[in-house]
Amino acid sequence: MRYPASEKLEIIRLVEGSHLPTKRILDKLSIPKTTFYRWYDRYLSGGPEALEDRSPKPSRVWNRIPQPMREKIKDLALKESELSPRELAVRFTDTEKYFVSEASVYRILKSYDLITSPAYVVLSAADEFHDKTTRPNQLWQTDFTYLKVIGWGWFYLSTILDDYSRYIIAWKLCTTMKTEDVTNTLDLALQASGCDQATGRHKPRLLSDNGSSYISGELAEWLEDQKMDHVRGAPYHPQTQGKIERWHQTLKNRILLENYYLPGDLQQQIDAFVDHYNHRRYHESLQNLTPADVYFGRGHTILKQRERIKRKTLETRRLLHRKSAA
């Protein structure tokens, strides 16, 4: 069976991001190991474009990216070294008003020897919630994660994440994981979102795990006063809170590159990363929009603008090719 390049790339990302052994995943997909590793070698050497089942050297290339644009892409990659080829492609399109694909960026960076093997994260959490939300502030996910300050001990980060947009509405660094910490974080989220002024039927539902602070009668009474419904995930099944789990992993991958000796330093780093995550980090599952773009309703306008830039860029490249071939 022949797979299109998009499916090959999806399978590769599935294997890279899974906590299961590669052989077990491939057996479930009925894909021979030799076939998968042949795809993977081509992907590592040539990027997503190398997964296409076609000649790598077409006789005529009308869609070639001009050298000045290739240089700009390289300069952006050196300036924004933390961005992946996918994020660089979106950032370049948005800032330069010139469309480039993820595959093109990967190929250009590869030619400049700027591609390194990524460190993939093992995360046992699902990508999606079964009952998908349709608007912001419909469902909030919440959970604690722990962070250490040297000489002070463990601190606990309580976060409220909007399920639809993945926007971090509020967070609080706590010394405990008590019900009061949960309600204080929810108070911040209600104020920040404006939902404290909403009527009961417009209040968000809350999704959490079964930690002691989330199953307490005190929290149940507080939520009842706020006219908020509460949904809890199945015990020992973290996939239900997949988005908040993924947020915690993303946060830790960035801020735990340093040691912290004062709680204020840790809080400052969290604040800076939340701002970056909400307003600058393109999210693949959000069509390469930022959480803030989706949460504040400007995503549709941005996607239409990108489509116009793409059409204009391709028309310009086609015209330049015709002139050079004349």
C-alpha positions as CSV (number, residue, x, y, z in Angstrom):
1,M,0.0,0.0,0.0
2,R,1.3,3.5,-1.0
3,Y,0.9,6.2,1.6
4,P,0.9,9.9,0.6
5,A,3.6,12.1,2.1
6,S,1.2,13.7,4.6
7,E,0.3,10.3,6.0
8,K,3.9,9.3,6.2
9,L,4.7,12.5,8.1
10,E,1.8,11.9,10.5
11,I,3.0,8.4,11.2
12,I,6.5,9.6,11.8
13,R,5.3,12.2,14.3
14,L,3.0,9.6,16.0
15,V,6.0,7.3,16.6
16,E,8.3,10.1,17.7
17,G,5.8,11.5,20.2
18,S,4.5,8.2,21.6
19,H,5.6,6.5,24.8
20,L,5.0,3.0,23.3
21,P,7.8,1.0,21.6
22,T,8.1,1.7,17.9
23,K,7.5,-1.9,16.9
24,R,4.2,-2.0,18.8
25,I,2.9,1.1,17.1
26,L,4.0,-0.2,13.7
27,D,2.4,-3.5,14.3
28,K,-0.9,-1.8,15.1
29,L,-0.6,0.2,11.9
30,S,0.5,-2.9,9.8
31,I,3.6,-1.1,8.6
32,P,6.9,-3.0,8.3
33,K,9.8,-1.7,10.3
34,T,12.0,-1.5,7.2
35,T,9.4,0.6,5.4
36,F,9.1,3.0,8.3
37,Y,12.8,3.4,8.8
38,R,13.3,4.0,5.1
39,W,10.7,6.9,5.4
40,Y,12.4,8.1,8.5
41,D,15.9,8.2,6.9
42,R,14.5,10.2,4.0
43,Y,12.7,12.6,6.4
44,L,15.8,13.2,8.4
45,S,17.9,13.9,5.3
46,G,15.5,15.8,3.3
47,G,12.6,16.9,5.5
48,P,8.9,16.4,4.8
49,E,9.3,17.0,1.1
50,A,11.5,14.0,0.8
51,L,8.6,11.8,1.7
52,E,6.9,12.4,-1.7
53,D,6.9,9.5,-4.1
54,R,8.3,11.4,-7.0
55,S,11.5,12.4,-8.7
56,P,13.5,14.7,-6.4
57,K,14.8,16.6,-9.4
58,P,12.1,17.8,-11.7
59,S,13.2,19.0,-15.1
60,R,11.7,22.5,-14.6
61,V,11.1,24.3,-11.3
62,W,8.9,27.3,-11.5
63,N,8.3,27.6,-7.8
64,R,11.9,28.1,-6.7
65,I,12.4,30.5,-3.8
66,P,14.7,33.4,-4.8
67,Q,18.1,33.6,-3.2
68,P,17.4,36.8,-1.3
69,M,14.4,35.2,0.4
70,R,16.5,32.1,1.2
71,E,19.0,34.4,2.9
72,K,16.2,36.1,4.9
73,I,14.9,32.7,6.0
74,K,18.4,31.7,7.2
75,D,18.8,35.0,9.1
76,L,15.4,34.5,10.8
77,A,16.4,31.0,11.8
78,L,19.6,32.2,13.3
79,K,17.8,35.0,15.2
80,E,14.9,32.8,16.4
81,S,16.9,29.6,17.0
82,E,14.2,28.1,19.3
83,L,11.6,27.9,16.5
84,S,11.0,24.7,14.5
85,P,10.9,24.8,10.7
86,R,7.0,24.8,10.9
87,E,7.1,27.8,13.2
88,L,9.7,29.6,11.1
89,A,7.6,29.1,8.0
90,V,4.5,30.7,9.7
91,R,6.6,33.5,11.3
92,F,8.2,34.3,8.0
93,T,4.9,34.4,6.1
94,D,3.3,36.7,8.8
95,T,6.2,39.1,9.1
96,E,7.6,39.2,5.5
97,K,4.2,38.8,3.8
98,Y,5.9,36.1,1.6
99,F,4.6,32.5,1.7
100,V,7.0,29.6,2.4
101,S,6.1,26.1,3.4
102,E,7.4,24.0,6.2
103,A,9.1,21.7,3.7
104,S,10.9,24.6,2.0
105,V,12.2,26.0,5.3
106,Y,13.4,22.6,6.3
107,R,15.2,22.1,3.0
108,I,16.8,25.6,3.1
109,L,18.0,25.2,6.7
110,K,19.3,21.7,5.8
111,S,21.4,23.3,3.0
112,Y,22.9,25.7,5.5
113,D,23.5,22.8,8.0
114,L,21.2,24.4,10.5
115,I,19.0,21.4,11.2
116,T,19.8,19.4,14.4
117,S,18.1,16.2,15.7
118,P,15.3,17.3,18.0
119,A,14.9,15.9,21.5
120,Y,11.4,14.4,21.4
121,V,9.3,14.4,24.5
122,V,7.5,11.3,25.8
123,L,4.0,12.2,26.9
124,S,1.2,9.8,27.7
125,A,-1.7,12.2,27.0
126,A,-4.2,12.3,24.2
127,D,-4.2,15.2,21.7
128,E,-7.9,15.8,21.8
129,F,-10.8,15.7,24.2
130,H,-13.6,13.4,23.0
131,D,-16.4,16.0,23.4
132,K,-14.8,18.9,21.4
133,T,-15.5,22.4,22.5
134,T,-16.8,24.9,19.9
135,R,-16.0,28.3,21.5
136,P,-13.7,30.0,24.1
137,N,-14.7,29.8,27.8
138,Q,-16.9,26.7,27.2
139,L,-14.6,24.4,29.1
140,W,-11.6,25.1,31.2
141,Q,-8.9,22.5,32.1
142,T,-7.0,22.8,35.4
143,D,-4.3,20.9,37.2
144,F,-1.2,21.3,39.4
145,T,2.4,20.6,38.4
146,Y,5.5,20.9,40.7
147,L,8.6,23.0,40.3
148,K,11.6,23.2,42.6
149,V,13.4,26.3,44.0
150,I,16.8,25.4,45.4
151,G,17.0,26.0,49.1
152,W,13.2,26.6,49.3
153,G,11.8,23.3,48.2
154,W,8.8,22.4,46.0
155,F,6.3,24.9,44.6
156,Y,3.1,24.0,42.9
157,L,1.8,25.7,39.7
158,S,-2.0,25.9,39.4
159,T,-3.1,26.7,35.9
160,I,-6.4,27.4,34.1
161,L,-6.3,26.6,30.4
162,D,-9.1,27.3,27.9
163,D,-9.9,24.0,26.2
164,Y,-10.9,25.5,22.8
165,S,-8.0,27.8,22.3
166,R,-5.4,26.4,24.7
167,Y,-5.0,30.0,26.0
168,I,-3.6,30.2,29.5
169,I,-6.2,32.3,31.2
170,A,-4.7,32.4,34.7
171,W,-2.0,30.7,36.8
172,K,-0.8,30.9,40.4
173,L,2.5,29.6,42.0
174,C,1.5,28.0,45.3
175,T,3.2,26.4,48.3
176,T,0.4,23.9,48.7
177,M,-2.2,22.1,46.6
178,K,-5.2,22.9,48.7
179,T,-8.7,23.8,47.6
180,E,-8.1,27.4,48.5
181,D,-5.3,27.4,45.9
182,V,-7.7,26.1,43.2
183,T,-10.4,28.7,44.0
184,N,-7.9,31.5,44.1
185,T,-6.7,30.5,40.6
186,L,-10.3,30.2,39.4
187,D,-11.0,33.7,40.8
188,L,-8.1,35.1,38.7
189,A,-9.4,33.3,35.6
190,L,-13.0,34.5,36.1
191,Q,-11.8,38.1,36.4
192,A,-9.3,37.9,33.5
193,S,-11.9,36.3,31.2
194,G,-14.8,38.5,32.2
195,C,-16.8,35.3,33.1
196,D,-17.3,36.6,36.6
197,Q,-20.0,38.9,35.1
198,A,-21.6,36.2,33.0
199,T,-24.9,34.4,33.8
200,G,-24.9,30.8,34.9
201,R,-25.5,29.3,31.5
202,H,-22.5,31.2,30.1
203,K,-20.1,30.1,32.8
204,P,-17.4,27.6,31.7
205,R,-17.4,24.0,32.9
206,L,-14.3,23.0,34.8
207,L,-12.4,19.8,33.9
208,S,-9.9,18.4,36.4
209,D,-8.4,15.1,37.6
210,N,-9.4,13.4,40.9
211,G,-6.8,15.1,43.2
212,S,-7.9,15.7,46.7
213,S,-8.3,19.4,46.2
214,Y,-10.6,18.8,43.2
215,I,-12.9,16.3,44.9
216,S,-13.4,18.2,48.1
217,G,-16.8,19.4,49.3
218,E,-15.4,22.9,49.7
219,L,-14.6,23.2,46.0
220,A,-18.0,21.7,45.1
221,E,-19.7,24.4,47.2
222,W,-17.6,27.1,45.7
223,L,-18.4,26.0,42.2
224,E,-22.1,25.8,43.0
225,D,-22.0,29.4,44.2
226,Q,-20.3,30.4,41.0
227,K,-22.9,28.3,39.0
228,M,-20.1,26.4,37.3
229,D,-20.3,22.7,36.4
230,H,-17.5,20.3,37.2
231,V,-16.3,17.4,35.1
232,R,-13.6,15.0,36.4
233,G,-11.5,12.7,34.3
234,A,-11.5,8.9,34.8
235,P,-9.1,7.8,37.6
236,Y,-5.6,6.8,36.3
237,H,-6.4,8.1,32.9
238,P,-4.4,11.3,32.3
239,Q,-5.4,11.4,28.6
240,T,-8.6,13.1,29.5
241,Q,-6.7,16.2,30.6
242,G,-4.3,15.9,27.6
243,K,-4.1,19.6,26.8
244,I,-3.2,20.8,30.3
245,E,-0.7,17.9,30.6
246,R,0.9,18.9,27.3
247,W,1.1,22.5,28.5
248,H,2.9,21.4,31.7
249,Q,5.4,19.5,29.6
250,T,6.0,22.4,27.2
251,L,6.5,24.8,30.1
252,K,9.0,22.5,31.9
253,N,11.0,21.9,28.7
254,R,11.6,25.6,28.5
255,I,12.0,27.0,32.0
256,L,13.7,24.0,33.6
257,L,16.8,24.6,31.5
258,E,17.9,26.9,34.5
259,N,18.1,26.5,38.2
260,Y,16.1,28.8,40.5
261,Y,17.2,30.0,43.9
262,L,14.4,32.5,44.6
263,P,10.7,32.0,44.2
264,G,10.5,35.4,42.5
265,D,12.9,34.3,39.8
266,L,10.8,31.3,39.0
267,Q,7.6,33.3,39.0
268,Q,9.2,35.8,36.6
269,Q,10.3,33.0,34.2
270,I,6.8,31.5,34.3
271,D,5.2,34.9,33.6
272,A,7.5,35.4,30.6
273,F,6.9,32.0,29.1
274,V,3.1,32.3,29.6
275,D,3.2,35.5,27.6
276,H,5.3,33.9,24.9
277,Y,3.1,30.8,24.8
278,N,-0.2,32.8,24.6
279,H,0.9,35.5,22.1
280,R,3.9,34.3,20.1
281,R,4.1,30.5,20.0
282,Y,2.3,29.1,16.9
283,H,0.3,25.9,17.7
284,E,0.1,23.3,15.1
285,S,-3.3,22.0,16.3
286,L,-4.7,25.6,16.0
287,Q,-3.8,25.8,12.3
288,N,-0.5,27.6,13.3
289,L,-2.3,30.3,15.2
290,T,-1.3,31.4,18.7
291,P,-3.7,30.6,21.5
292,A,-4.4,34.3,21.9
293,D,-5.4,34.6,18.2
294,V,-8.1,31.9,18.7
295,Y,-9.2,33.0,22.2
296,F,-9.8,36.6,21.1
297,G,-11.4,35.7,17.8
298,R,-8.9,37.0,15.3
299,G,-7.8,33.7,13.9
300,H,-10.2,33.7,10.9
301,T,-8.9,37.0,9.8
302,I,-5.2,35.9,10.1
303,L,-5.9,32.7,8.1
304,K,-7.6,34.6,5.3
305,Q,-4.6,37.0,5.2
306,R,-2.1,34.1,5.0
307,E,-4.1,32.6,2.1
308,R,-3.9,35.9,0.2
309,I,-0.2,36.1,0.9
310,K,0.2,32.5,-0.4
311,R,-1.7,33.2,-3.6
312,K,0.2,36.4,-4.3
313,T,3.6,34.7,-3.6
314,L,2.9,31.8,-5.9
315,E,1.7,34.2,-8.7
316,T,4.9,36.2,-8.3
317,R,7.1,33.1,-8.5
318,R,5.2,31.8,-11.5
319,L,5.6,35.2,-13.3
320,L,9.3,35.3,-12.5
321,H,9.7,31.7,-13.9
322,R,7.9,32.7,-17.1
323,K,10.1,35.7,-17.6
324,S,13.3,33.7,-17.1
325,A,12.2,31.0,-19.5
326,A,11.2,33.5,-22.2
